[in-house]
């Protein structure tokens, strides 16, 4: 059987050829020749996968040693032959595999001596032997008439016409069937049909575990950049991070995330240079659509991700608007030290550690005052510290507003900064109109911002637009379907919608070790009348003011008045320390039926602009006070609709 020359890489292989290579790879690694050699199987898979993805540059001895064998980047390849030894073993096993085959496969894989890029040799089908009386399909229709009895000029024999017509009909039907199949196949997996994507965690190939933060942060930045493309739905990194060390196949991951395609890739840092490799894969067919590697200085790496996003948009035939192109091209060189501080801060913030993230963002803006993303990250950190009661409200929210304003002044197209400016307007000034304007602007800039949709959901809840809030909850959950965040925020939304059973179902999907799960289980159980269970959960949370106030409310509703009153002095200690707790004292008095004391503390909360008042319209704990005329007056002064 004839054989074509070798080929390699996705640029010269058709989709069918790529599938044939993958099928042959599976046959090889599952054969007796590779039995008992897991490392050999892994080595062959690695070099073939990199080749099909166009990552030829990754198949150098040093990079294979780092990626597969955990060597440090600067390991001595002359004295450490681990890659060469494994490659030699794989070559021997490949020779054994092909020597034992009884028939030749459509493609043969080889690993040339002294190289780590496999070559693919394709088999050409031999002509099918014809019977002596069978017409040759390559000759003309006239030649199939027997030469001994030529027909008269201008006439055809019935036998000759029948055979010609039959051959033409069969050929036509075959061509129609092939064309129909090809057209349908292309239509079913056309790049233009991709409208949702997930960026899987970029792999750190640097050999330095500390560079995991860089890989994680760049994954977040690429996700954000793609989110600026309005025609594309992009899954939040808080969901995709769950697949960082998974062995699941791409189609399975795509089904779980509800996307058409995935982006995967790697980061390799050496000094102040970094190589980013990215590839786009149609998860429905496991077909590579696009792949590229980029070498950049670290101070321009954030700007690069906008370029990557544009190329992905081009690959799947999405026409970007002029505004979207401008947003993706807005990157500017960033001071290297500032960028590293920002990336570390963002990693900690994403991990739910705002107190640890704060100094990194502060160092980033001090190093580079024009770094808009760092100012937005700092605003987000201050907002979270205030929201969680970890910093005095006035200090946290004033800083949140100031940093958000700086970020927008530097980059008006930064969606995250508009989210922070909107929530600061609510927390500082109860300026609900400005908040909605800023949140809508953020979603216009980045329609795939899960955090933007969650912020808008909470805003709509607080102003009493519950139906719209639940719609936003569904959108946000689709953008962030796997992480804890959708369960936390959905529990929050459903709790204030008074849908307690649904809220509890979401709460039980939150990681069991988190403080927030205990809080939601406690408040939901309290509203369902399971006071003992609620109090037990509150007790797990220690002395923090939010938990104390709600626990006092639960004690009062359970008829345990003395224990309810005992929480008030503890709350007053927090008020003296950092100003947090005035609203919570009011909730305790409300549950005790002491309306005058409750309103007196609500007035104190109003005087210090306690964040708790933003929940006044929807908080179930405020129900005993709603019939009092003073309640409607307070709602009006806070700016909330009656």
C-alpha positions as CSV (number, residue, x, y, z in Angstrom):
1,X,0.0,0.0,0.0
2,X,1.5,3.4,-0.9
3,X,2.3,5.9,1.8
4,X,2.3,9.7,1.8
5,X,5.1,11.8,3.3
6,X,4.9,12.9,7.0
7,X,2.8,15.7,8.3
8,X,2.5,17.4,11.6
9,X,0.4,20.1,13.3
10,X,-3.2,21.3,13.0
11,X,-2.4,23.8,10.2
12,X,-2.0,21.0,7.6
13,X,-4.4,18.4,9.0
14,X,-8.0,18.2,8.2
15,X,-10.6,17.6,11.0
16,X,-10.9,14.0,9.8
17,X,-7.2,13.5,10.0
18,X,-7.0,14.9,13.5
19,X,-9.7,12.5,14.6
20,X,-7.8,9.6,12.9
21,X,-4.6,10.6,14.8
22,X,-6.5,10.7,18.1
23,X,-8.1,7.3,17.4
24,X,-4.7,5.8,16.5
25,X,-3.2,7.3,19.7
26,X,-5.8,5.6,21.8
27,X,-5.2,2.3,20.0
28,X,-1.5,2.5,20.7
29,X,-1.6,3.4,24.4
30,X,-4.1,0.6,25.0
31,X,-2.1,-2.0,23.2
32,X,0.1,-4.7,24.7
33,X,3.2,-2.9,23.5
34,X,2.4,0.0,26.0
35,X,0.9,-2.2,28.7
36,X,2.6,-1.5,32.1
37,X,4.2,1.7,30.9
38,X,2.0,4.5,32.3
39,X,4.8,7.0,31.8
40,X,5.3,5.9,28.2
41,X,1.6,6.4,27.6
42,X,1.6,9.8,29.2
43,X,4.7,10.9,27.2
44,X,3.1,9.9,23.9
45,X,-0.2,11.6,24.7
46,X,1.7,14.8,25.7
47,X,3.7,15.1,22.5
48,X,0.8,14.2,20.3
49,X,-1.6,16.6,22.1
50,X,0.9,19.4,21.9
51,X,1.5,18.8,18.2
52,X,-2.2,18.7,17.3
53,X,-2.8,21.9,19.3
54,X,0.0,23.7,17.4
55,X,2.2,23.9,20.5
56,X,5.3,22.7,18.7
57,X,7.5,25.1,20.7
58,X,6.5,23.3,23.9
59,X,8.1,20.1,22.7
60,X,11.6,21.0,23.7
61,X,13.5,18.8,26.1
62,X,13.6,21.4,28.9
63,X,9.9,22.2,28.7
64,X,8.9,18.6,28.6
65,X,11.0,18.0,31.7
66,X,9.3,20.8,33.5
67,X,5.7,19.9,32.4
68,X,5.8,16.1,32.7
69,X,8.5,15.3,35.2
70,X,8.3,18.3,37.5
71,X,11.9,19.5,36.9
72,X,12.8,23.1,37.7
73,X,13.2,25.4,34.7
74,X,16.9,25.7,35.1
75,X,17.6,22.0,35.5
76,X,20.7,20.6,33.9
77,X,19.5,18.7,30.8
78,X,23.1,17.5,30.0
79,X,23.2,15.5,33.2
80,X,19.5,14.7,33.6
81,X,18.4,12.5,30.7
82,X,14.9,11.7,32.0
83,X,13.3,13.1,28.8
84,X,15.7,11.4,26.4
85,X,15.3,8.1,28.2
86,X,11.5,8.2,28.1
87,X,11.5,9.2,24.5
88,X,13.8,6.3,23.6
89,X,11.5,3.9,25.4
90,X,8.4,5.3,23.5
91,X,10.2,4.8,20.1
92,X,10.9,1.2,21.0
93,X,7.4,0.5,22.1
94,X,6.0,2.2,18.9
95,X,8.2,-0.1,16.8
96,X,6.9,-3.1,18.7
97,X,3.3,-2.0,18.3
98,X,3.6,-1.6,14.5
99,X,5.6,-4.8,14.1
100,X,2.7,-6.8,15.8
101,X,-0.1,-5.3,13.6
102,X,-1.7,-7.6,11.0
103,X,-3.0,-4.7,8.9
104,X,-1.7,-1.2,8.3
105,X,-3.7,1.6,10.0
106,X,-4.8,4.7,8.1
107,X,-2.1,6.7,9.9
108,X,1.2,5.7,11.5
109,X,2.7,7.7,14.4
110,X,6.5,8.0,14.7
111,X,8.8,9.8,17.0
112,X,11.9,10.6,15.1
113,X,15.3,10.0,16.7
114,X,16.6,13.1,18.4
115,X,13.3,14.9,18.3
116,X,10.1,15.2,20.3
117,X,7.7,16.3,17.7
118,X,5.8,13.2,16.3
119,X,5.3,12.7,12.6
120,X,2.1,11.2,11.0
121,X,2.4,9.0,7.9
122,X,-0.8,8.5,6.0
123,X,-1.8,5.4,4.0
124,X,-3.1,5.8,0.5
125,X,-5.9,3.3,-0.4
126,X,-4.9,0.9,-3.3
127,X,-7.1,0.8,-6.4
128,X,-9.8,-1.9,-6.1
129,X,-9.1,-4.7,-8.7
130,X,-11.7,-4.8,-11.5
131,X,-13.3,-7.8,-13.1
132,X,-12.5,-8.2,-16.8
133,X,-16.0,-7.4,-17.9
134,X,-16.4,-4.4,-15.6
135,X,-16.2,-1.0,-17.2
136,X,-13.4,1.3,-16.2
137,X,-15.0,4.3,-14.5
138,X,-12.2,6.6,-15.7
139,X,-12.8,6.1,-19.4
140,X,-15.4,7.9,-21.5
141,X,-19.0,6.8,-21.9
142,X,-18.4,6.0,-25.6
143,X,-15.6,3.5,-24.8
144,X,-17.9,1.2,-22.8
145,X,-19.7,0.1,-26.0
146,X,-18.3,-3.3,-27.3
147,X,-15.8,-2.4,-30.1
148,X,-16.9,-5.4,-32.3
149,X,-20.5,-4.0,-32.7
150,X,-20.3,-0.3,-32.9
151,X,-23.6,1.5,-33.0
152,X,-24.7,3.5,-36.0
153,X,-23.7,7.1,-35.9
154,X,-26.0,9.2,-33.8
155,X,-27.5,6.1,-32.1
156,X,-27.0,4.4,-28.8
157,X,-27.5,0.8,-27.9
158,X,-30.0,0.1,-25.2
159,X,-27.3,-1.8,-23.2
160,X,-24.8,1.0,-23.5
161,X,-27.4,3.7,-22.6
162,X,-28.5,1.7,-19.6
163,X,-25.0,1.2,-18.2
164,X,-24.1,4.9,-18.8
165,X,-27.3,6.1,-17.1
166,X,-26.8,3.8,-14.2
167,X,-23.2,4.8,-13.7
168,X,-24.1,8.5,-13.9
169,X,-27.0,8.1,-11.5
170,X,-24.9,6.2,-9.0
171,X,-22.2,8.8,-9.2
172,X,-24.7,11.7,-8.9
173,X,-26.4,10.1,-5.8
174,X,-23.0,9.5,-4.2
175,X,-21.9,13.1,-4.8
176,X,-25.2,14.4,-3.4
177,X,-24.9,12.2,-0.3
178,X,-21.3,13.3,0.3
179,X,-22.1,17.0,-0.2
180,X,-25.1,16.7,2.1
181,X,-23.0,15.0,4.8
182,X,-20.2,17.5,4.6
183,X,-22.5,20.5,4.6
184,X,-24.4,19.1,7.6
185,X,-21.2,18.4,9.4
186,X,-19.9,21.8,8.8
187,X,-23.1,23.4,9.8
188,X,-23.4,21.5,13.0
189,X,-19.9,22.5,14.1
190,X,-19.3,25.7,12.3
191,X,-17.1,28.2,14.1
192,X,-19.9,30.8,13.6
193,X,-22.3,28.7,15.7
194,X,-20.2,29.2,18.8
195,X,-21.8,31.7,21.1
196,X,-20.6,30.6,24.6
197,X,-17.2,29.8,25.9
198,X,-15.3,29.0,29.1
199,X,-11.7,29.8,29.7
200,X,-10.2,26.8,31.6
201,X,-7.4,27.5,34.1
202,X,-4.1,28.3,32.3
203,X,-1.4,25.8,33.2
204,X,1.7,27.0,34.9
205,X,4.7,25.5,33.0
206,X,7.3,27.7,34.9
207,X,8.2,25.0,37.4
208,X,7.7,27.5,40.2
209,X,4.6,27.0,42.3
210,X,4.6,30.7,43.1
211,X,3.7,31.4,39.5
212,X,0.4,29.7,40.0
213,X,-0.9,33.1,41.0
214,X,0.2,34.5,37.7
215,X,-1.5,31.8,35.8
216,X,-4.8,32.2,37.8
217,X,-4.8,35.9,37.4
218,X,-4.2,35.7,33.6
219,X,-7.0,33.3,33.4
220,X,-9.2,35.9,35.1
221,X,-8.0,38.7,32.8
222,X,-8.6,36.6,29.6
223,X,-12.1,35.8,30.9
224,X,-12.8,39.4,31.5
225,X,-11.5,40.4,28.1
226,X,-13.7,37.9,26.3
227,X,-16.6,39.2,28.4
228,X,-16.4,42.5,26.6
229,X,-17.7,40.7,23.4
230,X,-21.5,41.2,23.7
231,X,-22.3,38.4,21.3
232,X,-20.4,35.8,23.4
233,X,-21.5,34.4,26.7
234,X,-18.4,33.8,28.9
235,X,-18.4,31.6,32.0
236,X,-17.1,33.2,35.2
237,X,-13.6,32.1,36.4
238,X,-15.0,31.2,39.8
239,X,-16.7,28.3,38.1
240,X,-14.0,27.3,35.6
241,X,-11.4,27.2,38.5
242,X,-13.1,24.0,39.7
243,X,-11.5,22.3,36.7
244,X,-7.9,23.2,37.5
245,X,-6.7,19.7,38.2
246,X,-9.5,17.7,36.6
247,X,-9.1,14.6,34.4
248,X,-12.5,15.2,32.9
249,X,-12.8,15.2,29.1
250,X,-13.5,18.6,27.4
251,X,-17.0,17.6,26.2
252,X,-18.0,16.6,29.7
253,X,-16.7,19.9,31.1
254,X,-18.5,21.8,28.4
255,X,-21.8,20.1,29.2
256,X,-21.4,20.9,32.9
257,X,-20.7,24.5,32.1
258,X,-23.3,24.8,29.3
259,X,-20.9,26.1,26.7
260,X,-20.1,25.4,23.0
261,X,-16.3,25.9,23.2
262,X,-13.4,26.1,25.7
263,X,-10.2,28.0,25.7
264,X,-7.2,26.2,27.3
265,X,-3.6,27.1,27.4
266,X,-0.4,27.6,29.5
267,X,1.9,30.2,30.9
268,X,5.7,29.9,30.9
269,X,7.6,32.6,32.7
270,X,11.4,33.0,32.4
271,X,12.7,36.1,34.1
272,X,10.7,39.1,32.9
273,X,9.5,37.3,29.8
274,X,6.4,35.2,29.5
275,X,5.0,32.9,26.8
276,X,1.3,32.4,26.7
277,X,-0.1,29.6,24.6
278,X,-3.9,29.5,24.0
279,X,-6.1,27.3,21.9
280,X,-9.8,27.3,21.2
281,X,-11.6,24.0,21.0
282,X,-15.1,23.2,19.8
283,X,-16.2,21.1,22.8
284,X,-19.0,19.5,20.8
285,X,-16.6,17.8,18.3
286,X,-13.3,18.1,20.3
287,X,-12.0,20.0,17.2
288,X,-9.3,22.6,17.4
289,X,-10.5,25.9,15.9
290,X,-7.6,28.2,16.6
291,X,-4.2,28.1,18.5
292,X,-1.4,30.6,19.0
293,X,1.6,31.3,21.2
294,X,2.7,34.8,22.3
295,X,6.0,36.0,23.8
296,X,5.8,39.2,25.7
297,X,7.5,41.2,28.4
298,X,5.6,40.9,31.6
299,X,4.7,44.6,31.8
300,X,2.6,44.3,28.6
301,X,1.0,40.9,29.3
302,X,-2.4,42.3,30.5
303,X,-2.7,44.3,27.2
304,X,-1.9,41.2,25.3
305,X,-5.1,39.4,26.6
306,X,-7.3,41.9,24.7
307,X,-5.5,40.9,21.5
308,X,-6.0,37.3,22.3
309,X,-9.8,37.9,22.9
310,X,-10.0,39.7,19.5
311,X,-8.3,36.8,17.7
312,X,-10.7,34.3,19.3
313,X,-13.6,36.5,18.2
314,X,-12.3,36.4,14.7
315,X,-11.8,32.7,14.8
316,X,-15.5,32.1,15.6
317,X,-16.6,34.7,13.2
318,X,-18.0,37.2,15.6
319,X,-18.1,40.8,14.3
320,X,-16.9,43.0,17.1
321,X,-18.4,46.5,17.3
322,X,-16.1,49.5,17.1
323,X,-16.7,50.1,20.9
324,X,-15.7,46.5,21.7
325,X,-12.5,46.7,19.6
326,X,-11.6,49.9,21.5
327,X,-12.2,48.3,24.9
328,X,-10.1,45.3,24.0
329,X,-7.2,47.5,22.7
330,X,-7.2,49.8,25.7
331,X,-4.3,48.1,27.5
332,X,-1.2,50.1,28.4
333,X,2.2,49.0,29.7
334,X,2.1,48.5,33.5
335,X,5.0,48.7,35.9
336,X,6.2,45.2,36.4
337,X,6.2,45.3,40.2
338,X,2.8,46.9,40.3
339,X,1.4,44.2,38.1
340,X,2.8,41.4,40.2
341,X,1.3,43.0,43.4
342,X,-2.1,43.4,41.6
343,X,-2.1,39.8,40.4
344,X,-1.4,38.5,43.9
345,X,-4.1,40.8,45.4
346,X,-6.6,39.6,42.8
347,X,-5.8,36.0,43.5
348,X,-6.5,36.6,47.2
349,X,-9.6,38.5,46.6
350,X,-11.0,35.8,44.4
351,X,-10.2,33.4,47.2
352,X,-12.4,35.3,49.6
353,X,-9.6,36.9,51.6
354,X,-10.1,40.7,51.3
355,X,-8.0,41.5,54.4
356,X,-5.0,39.7,52.9
357,X,-5.6,41.2,49.5
358,X,-5.7,44.8,50.7
359,X,-1.9,45.4,51.1
360,X,-1.1,44.0,47.7
361,X,-3.6,46.4,46.0
362,X,-2.3,49.3,48.0
363,X,1.3,48.5,47.0
364,X,0.2,48.2,43.3
365,X,-1.4,51.7,43.1
366,X,1.5,53.2,45.1
367,X,4.0,51.7,42.5
368,X,1.9,52.7,39.5
369,X,-0.8,55.4,40.3
370,X,-2.2,55.1,36.7
371,X,-3.0,51.4,37.0
372,X,-6.8,51.5,36.6
373,X,-7.4,47.8,37.3
374,X,-5.5,48.0,40.5
375,X,-7.6,50.9,41.7
376,X,-10.8,48.9,40.8
377,X,-9.4,45.9,42.7
378,X,-8.7,48.1,45.7
379,X,-12.3,49.5,45.5
380,X,-13.7,45.9,45.4
381,X,-11.6,45.0,48.5
382,X,-12.8,48.0,50.5
383,X,-16.4,47.3,49.5
384,X,-16.1,43.7,50.7
385,X,-14.5,44.6,53.9
386,X,-17.3,47.0,54.7
387,X,-20.0,44.6,53.6
388,X,-18.7,41.8,55.8
389,X,-18.3,44.1,58.8
390,X,-14.5,43.7,58.8
391,X,-13.9,47.5,58.6
392,X,-15.9,50.5,59.8
393,X,-18.6,51.3,57.2
394,X,-17.6,54.9,56.7
395,X,-13.9,54.1,56.2
396,X,-14.6,51.2,53.9
397,X,-17.2,52.7,51.6
398,X,-15.5,56.1,51.3
399,X,-12.4,54.4,50.2
400,X,-14.4,52.2,47.9
401,X,-15.9,55.2,46.2
402,X,-12.6,57.1,45.9
403,X,-10.8,54.2,44.3
404,X,-13.6,53.4,41.9
405,X,-13.6,57.1,40.8
406,X,-9.9,56.9,40.2
407,X,-10.3,53.7,38.1
408,X,-13.0,55.2,35.9
409,X,-11.0,58.4,35.4
410,X,-8.2,56.3,34.1
411,X,-10.3,53.8,32.1
412,X,-14.0,54.6,31.7
413,X,-14.5,51.2,30.0
414,X,-13.6,49.2,33.1
415,X,-16.8,47.4,34.0
416,X,-15.6,46.4,37.5
417,X,-15.0,50.0,38.5
418,X,-18.6,50.9,37.6
419,X,-20.0,48.1,39.8
420,X,-17.9,49.4,42.7
421,X,-19.0,53.0,42.1
422,X,-22.6,52.0,42.0
423,X,-22.5,50.0,45.3
424,X,-20.5,52.8,47.0
425,X,-23.3,55.3,46.0
426,X,-25.8,53.0,47.7
427,X,-23.7,52.4,50.8
428,X,-22.6,56.0,51.4
429,X,-25.5,58.1,50.1
430,X,-28.4,55.8,49.6
431,X,-28.3,57.1,46.0
432,X,-30.3,54.3,44.3
433,X,-30.6,56.1,41.0
434,X,-26.8,56.5,40.6
435,X,-26.3,52.9,41.6
436,X,-28.7,51.5,38.9
437,X,-27.1,53.8,36.3
438,X,-23.6,52.5,37.1
439,X,-24.7,48.9,37.3
440,X,-26.4,49.1,33.9
441,X,-23.3,50.7,32.4
442,X,-21.1,47.9,33.8
443,X,-23.3,45.3,32.2
444,X,-23.3,47.2,28.9
445,X,-19.5,47.2,29.0
446,X,-19.3,43.5,30.0
447,X,-22.5,41.5,29.5
448,X,-20.8,38.4,30.8
449,X,-19.9,39.9,34.2
450,X,-21.3,37.5,36.7
451,X,-20.4,39.9,39.6
452,X,-22.2,42.7,37.7
453,X,-25.4,40.7,37.4
454,X,-25.2,39.6,41.0
455,X,-24.8,43.2,42.1
456,X,-27.7,44.2,40.0
457,X,-29.8,41.3,41.4
458,X,-29.1,42.5,45.0
459,X,-30.0,46.1,44.1
460,X,-33.3,45.1,42.6
461,X,-34.1,43.1,45.7
462,X,-33.4,46.0,48.0
463,X,-35.7,48.3,46.1
464,X,-38.5,45.7,46.1
465,X,-38.3,44.6,42.4
466,X,-38.2,40.9,43.3
467,X,-39.3,39.5,39.9
468,X,-36.5,41.4,38.1
469,X,-34.0,40.4,40.8
470,X,-34.8,36.7,40.3
471,X,-34.4,37.1,36.5
472,X,-30.9,38.6,37.1
473,X,-30.2,35.6,39.5
474,X,-30.9,33.2,36.6
475,X,-28.6,35.1,34.2
476,X,-25.8,35.3,36.8
477,X,-26.2,31.6,37.7
478,X,-25.8,30.6,34.1
479,X,-22.6,32.6,33.9
480,X,-21.2,31.1,37.1
481,X,-22.8,27.6,37.4
482,X,-20.3,25.6,39.4
483,X,-18.6,27.7,42.1
484,X,-20.0,28.5,45.6
485,X,-20.9,32.0,44.6
486,X,-24.1,31.2,42.7
487,X,-25.3,29.2,45.6
488,X,-24.5,31.9,48.1
489,X,-26.1,34.7,46.0
490,X,-29.1,32.5,45.0
491,X,-29.7,31.7,48.7
492,X,-29.5,35.4,49.5
493,X,-32.0,36.3,46.7
494,X,-34.4,33.6,47.6
495,X,-34.2,34.4,51.3
496,X,-35.3,38.0,50.7
497,X,-38.0,36.8,48.3
498,X,-39.4,34.8,51.2
499,X,-38.9,31.5,49.3
500,X,-37.2,29.7,52.3
501,X,-37.3,26.1,51.1
502,X,-35.6,27.1,47.8
503,X,-33.2,29.3,49.7
504,X,-32.2,26.3,51.9
505,X,-31.7,24.0,48.9
506,X,-29.2,26.5,47.5
507,X,-27.6,27.0,50.9
508,X,-26.9,23.2,51.2
509,X,-24.9,23.4,48.0
510,X,-22.4,25.8,49.6
511,X,-19.2,24.3,50.9
512,X,-19.9,23.0,54.3
513,X,-16.9,24.7,55.9
514,X,-17.8,28.3,55.0
515,X,-19.0,30.9,57.5
516,X,-21.6,32.1,55.0
517,X,-23.3,28.7,54.9
518,X,-23.8,28.8,58.7
519,X,-25.2,32.3,58.4
520,X,-27.8,31.4,55.8
521,X,-28.8,28.1,57.5
522,X,-29.3,30.1,60.7
523,X,-31.5,32.9,59.3
524,X,-33.5,30.5,57.1
525,X,-34.2,28.2,60.0
526,X,-35.2,31.1,62.1
527,X,-37.8,32.3,59.5
528,X,-39.1,28.8,59.3
529,X,-39.5,28.7,63.1
530,X,-36.7,26.2,63.8
531,X,-35.2,28.5,66.4
532,X,-32.9,26.0,68.2
533,X,-31.3,25.0,64.9
534,X,-30.9,28.6,64.0
535,X,-29.3,29.5,67.3
536,X,-26.8,26.6,67.1
537,X,-25.7,27.8,63.7
538,X,-25.3,31.4,64.9
539,X,-23.2,30.2,67.8
540,X,-20.7,28.7,65.3
541,X,-19.9,32.2,64.0
542,X,-18.5,33.6,67.2
543,X,-18.8,37.3,68.2
544,X,-19.1,39.1,64.9
545,X,-21.8,41.8,65.0
546,X,-24.0,40.6,62.1
547,X,-24.4,37.1,63.6
548,X,-24.9,38.5,67.2
549,X,-27.8,40.7,66.1
550,X,-29.6,38.0,64.2
551,X,-29.0,35.5,67.0
552,X,-30.5,38.0,69.5
553,X,-33.5,38.3,67.2
554,X,-33.8,34.4,67.1
555,X,-33.6,34.2,70.9
556,X,-36.4,36.8,71.3
557,X,-38.7,35.0,68.8
558,X,-38.0,31.7,70.7
559,X,-39.2,33.3,73.9
560,X,-35.7,33.4,75.4
561,X,-35.8,37.1,76.3
562,X,-32.9,37.1,78.8
563,X,-30.5,35.6,76.3
564,X,-31.8,38.0,73.6
565,X,-31.0,41.0,75.8
566,X,-27.6,39.6,76.6
567,X,-26.5,40.1,73.0
568,X,-27.2,43.9,73.2
569,X,-24.1,44.8,75.4
570,X,-21.9,42.7,73.2
571,X,-23.2,44.6,70.2
572,X,-22.6,47.9,71.9
573,X,-19.0,47.0,72.3
574,X,-18.7,46.6,68.6
575,X,-20.4,49.9,68.0
576,X,-17.9,51.7,70.3
577,X,-15.0,49.9,68.5
578,X,-15.8,50.3,64.8
579,X,-19.4,51.7,64.6
580,X,-20.9,48.4,63.4
581,X,-24.1,47.0,65.1
582,X,-26.7,49.8,65.5
583,X,-29.1,48.2,63.0
584,X,-28.6,44.8,64.7
585,X,-29.6,46.2,68.1
586,X,-32.8,47.4,66.5
587,X,-33.6,43.9,65.2
588,X,-33.3,42.5,68.7
589,X,-35.7,45.1,70.2
590,X,-38.1,44.5,67.3
591,X,-38.3,40.8,68.1
592,X,-38.8,41.6,71.8
593,X,-41.8,43.7,70.8
594,X,-40.1,46.9,72.1
595,X,-41.0,49.2,69.2
596,X,-39.9,52.5,70.7
597,X,-36.4,51.1,71.5
598,X,-36.2,49.6,68.0
599,X,-37.0,52.9,66.3
600,X,-34.6,54.7,68.6
601,X,-31.8,52.4,67.4
602,X,-32.9,52.7,63.8
603,X,-32.6,56.5,64.1
604,X,-29.0,55.9,65.4
605,X,-28.4,53.6,62.4
606,X,-29.7,56.4,60.2
607,X,-27.4,59.0,61.7
608,X,-24.3,56.8,61.0
609,X,-25.7,55.5,57.6
610,X,-25.5,51.9,58.8
611,X,-25.5,49.6,55.9
612,X,-28.2,47.5,57.4
613,X,-30.8,50.1,56.5
614,X,-30.4,49.3,52.8
615,X,-32.2,46.0,53.6
616,X,-35.0,47.7,55.4
617,X,-37.7,47.2,52.7
618,X,-37.1,43.5,52.4
619,X,-35.7,42.3,55.8
620,X,-38.1,39.8,57.4
621,X,-36.8,40.9,60.8
622,X,-38.3,44.3,60.3
623,X,-41.8,42.9,59.8
624,X,-43.1,43.7,63.4
625,X,-42.3,47.4,62.7
626,X,-43.9,47.9,59.2
627,X,-47.4,48.9,60.4
628,X,-45.9,51.9,62.4
629,X,-46.0,55.2,60.6
630,X,-42.4,55.8,61.6
631,X,-41.3,52.9,59.4
632,X,-42.7,54.4,56.2
633,X,-41.0,57.7,57.1
634,X,-37.7,56.0,57.5
635,X,-38.1,54.1,54.2
636,X,-38.7,57.5,52.5
637,X,-35.6,59.1,54.1
638,X,-33.4,56.1,53.1
639,X,-34.7,56.6,49.5
640,X,-36.5,53.3,49.2
641,X,-40.0,53.0,47.6
642,X,-42.9,52.3,50.0
